[in-house]
Amino acid sequence: MSADHASVPVRKIIHVDMDAFYASVEQRDDPALRGRPVAVGGSAERGVVAAASYEARAFGVRSAMPSVTARRRCPDLVFVRPRFDVYKAISAEIRAVFAEHTDVIEPLSLDEAYLDVTENKQAIASATRIAELVRARIREQTGLTASAGVSYNKF
């Protein structure tokens, strides 16, 4: 092993994924939807589920599922039209939280990103600790929950 190799820090990658993002936003913004099975998407015959709340997932409702199938699996399913402008605004708030820790952010979608915290703005050695801080700050800022996984690579 060369001396150069010994000085290369082990990469620290955090994968952050918002929990049932669109559905959670709708439940946060409309208290009447809390605790109920919610699908964001079109309820019409050719509609598709864009996101399902955890209550809906318990019935087997999943994103990308035809709405008629979702309704069959969960007769009490509440369909909500997507509000992408709201989701984009919340996504920007979440990215601002990421930027408090690192500039190396690779967004995968509105609700998911990789953060390289090998070198981070607070010089925190533990990626697990950074992930905890990010999740707590997202919860504090948005009222929403996120899951986070830590590894030395994106896989």
N, C-alpha and C positions, 0 to 999 in steps of 0.2 A: 504494500500500500504506500502510495507516495505521500509526501508531506502535504501537498496541495489538497489531496482527497480528505485528509483528516480535518481540514479546516472548513469543509463544506457542511453547513448546518443541515440537519434532517428537516425536510419540508414539513410544514404543519398546515393541513388543509381542513377547513370546516365546510361541510355541506349543510346549508340551512334550507329548510322546506317549511313553508307555512302550513298549518294544520287545517285541512278542508277550507282553503282560503276564501273562495267566493261565498260559499255557504256560511262560513263563520262571520264574514263581514255582514251578510244579510241578517244573521241572528243577533249580532251585536247592535245593528242599527234599528231593528224592529223587535222589541222585547216579546211580542206575541209569537214570534217564531222560535224562541228559545225552548229547547227540550223537545222540539217537534221535528219529524223527518222533513227535511227541506232539500229540494233540488233546484239549482240555478240552471235555467235553460228554457227551451220552448216546450210548452205543454201540448201543442198541437200534434196531430197525427204523425207528422214527419219530424217532430221536434227531437232534440237530443239533449241529454243531461250534460251540462258543462262542469258541474261540481255537485257533490252530494254531502250533506252533513253526516256526522257520525251516527246520528239517529237513523238516517236513511240507509247508511251503509250496513247497519245491523240487519236490514231486510234484503241485502244483496244489491242495493242500488249503487251503481258506479258511474264515474264520468265516462262519456262517449257512448253510453247505453241509450238506445232509443227510448223516448219518453213513454211510449205505450208499454214497453217491457217494464220500465221502472214503476209505472202506475199499477201494473199487474202484480208486481212483487210487493208493493207497498200502497194499498188503496188510500191511506190517509196522507200520502205524499203531498206536500205543499210546493207548487211550482212558483218560482220567483224569476222575473225577467232579469237578465244580467245588466249590471250598471258598470260597464268597463271603465268609464271616466272615474268612478269612485275607486275601483280596484287599482287603476294606474296611479292615482293620487296616494293611496295607502302604500303601494309598492315603492313610490319615491321616498316616503317617510322611512320605510324599512331599509332602503338602500342608504339613506343618510345615517342610520344606525350602523350599518356595515362600515361606512366611511369613517366613523369615529375610531375604528380599529385598524383598518388597512385601506390602501389604495388599490390593492390587487383583488378586484372583485370580478367574477365571471358570472353574470346573470344567465340563467337558463330559461327563465320565464318570469312572469310578473311576481310569482310567489316562491321562487327557488333560485339559489345562487351558490357558487363556490367562493370561499374567501381564503386567500393564501395569507396566513398570519405568521409565517416563518419569521418575517421581520414585521412587527406591528407597532402601532403608534404609542402604546403605553409600555412597551418593552416587557410584556407579561410573558413569562417562560412557558406557561401551561396553556396549550390550545383548548383543553377541556374547560379551563377557567374562562377563557375568552368566550367560548360557546355559551357558557352559563350567563355571562354578562350580556351578551348579544340577545339571548332569549329573554332575559329579565327586562332589558331596555325596550325590546319590541313590545312586550306585554304592557309595560308602563306607558309607552307612547301611543299604542294603537288599541289596547284592550284585547289583542289577539295572541294566540299561542303559536309557537314555532317549534319544530323538531330540529335537532342539530346532531350531526355525526362528525367525528374527528378521525383523520387518518394522515398518513404521509403521502398519499396520492388521491386522485379523484375516483378511484375504483373501489 
